């Protein structure tokens, strides 16, 4: 509302005091100025509030420390699968254990990193002991 009032006044006052336009014309032009001020303020605030938002998983360090659940057992030398929630949807990723020990399905793990589409995870119990 404040943006509209500023735009309306900034356009309307000079038109009302320095031109001979009819009142309805001044009102129409000033309303357009207020609408432009609102759209500019919305764009400015949205670009500020949404700065740095990433949409793809695995970019940078945003995935590090993410809690996940083992959905398919991680074997000694092989890969299993984990699942976690990101932006409201369930994501399934192949996973390997950092400890080299097998991790059973249903276990809670923490994602350390994702390399070449494979998540490297550590059991939550081990992370909890360090905290």
QUIBEL-V979253 format. One record per residue. N is the residue number from 0. OMEGA is omega in whole degrees, -180 to 180 (none if undefined). NEAR is the number of other ideal C-beta (glycine too) atoms within 10 Angstrom. Layout:
BEGIN
N:OMEGA:NEAR ; N:OMEGA:NEAR
END
This chain:
BEGIN
0:-179:7 ; 1:179:9 ; 2:178:18 ; 3:-179:16 ; 4:180:12 ; 5:179:15 ; 6:179:22 ; 7:-179:20 ; 8:-179:15 ; 9:179:13 ; 10:-174:19 ; 11:-177:17 ; 12:179:12 ; 13:179:12 ; 14:-178:16 ; 15:-175:14 ; 16:-173:8 ; 17:180:8 ; 18:178:11 ; 19:178:6 ; 20:176:13 ; 21:-177:9 ; 22:-179:8 ; 23:178:8 ; 24:178:12 ; 25:179:18 ; 26:-180:15 ; 27:-180:12 ; 28:179:16 ; 29:176:20 ; 30:176:15 ; 31:177:13 ; 32:177:19 ; 33:179:21 ; 34:177:14 ; 35:178:14 ; 36:178:20 ; 37:-178:18 ; 38:176:12 ; 39:180:12 ; 40:178:15 ; 41:179:11 ; 42:180:10 ; 43:-179:11 ; 44:179:11 ; 45:179:10 ; 46:177:9 ; 47:-176:8 ; 48:-176:8 ; 49:-180:8 ; 50:177:7 ; 51:179:6 ; 52:179:7 ; 53:-179:11 ; 54:-177:7 ; 55:179:9 ; 56:175:16 ; 57:179:18 ; 58:177:10 ; 59:-176:9 ; 60:-175:8 ; 61:-178:13 ; 62:-177:21 ; 63:-179:12 ; 64:179:10 ; 65:176:19 ; 66:180:14 ; 67:178:23 ; 68:178:16 ; 69:-180:22 ; 70:173:16 ; 71:-173:14 ; 72:176:14 ; 73:-177:26 ; 74:-178:13 ; 75:-174:8 ; 76:-175:7 ; 77:178:11 ; 78:174:15 ; 79:179:22 ; 80:176:17 ; 81:174:27 ; 82:177:14 ; 83:-179:20 ; 84:177:12 ; 85:180:14 ; 86:175:9 ; 87:178:5 ; 88:-178:6 ; 89:-178:10 ; 90:176:16 ; 91:-177:12 ; 92:172:20 ; 93:-174:16 ; 94:173:23 ; 95:180:19 ; 96:177:21 ; 97:-177:15 ; 98:-177:12 ; 99:178:9 ; 100:177:11 ; 101:179:15 ; 102:-176:22 ; 103:176:10 ; 104:-180:13 ; 105:-179:9 ; 106:176:19 ; 107:179:16 ; 108:177:27 ; 109:-179:18 ; 110:176:21 ; 111:179:16 ; 112:173:13 ; 113:178:19 ; 114:179:10 ; 115:178:5 ; 116:179:8 ; 117:179:13 ; 118:174:26 ; 119:-171:14 ; 120:176:30 ; 121:-179:16 ; 122:-178:20 ; 123:-179:15 ; 124:180:10 ; 125:179:13 ; 126:-179:16 ; 127:179:10 ; 128:179:8 ; 129:-179:6 ; 130:none:4
END
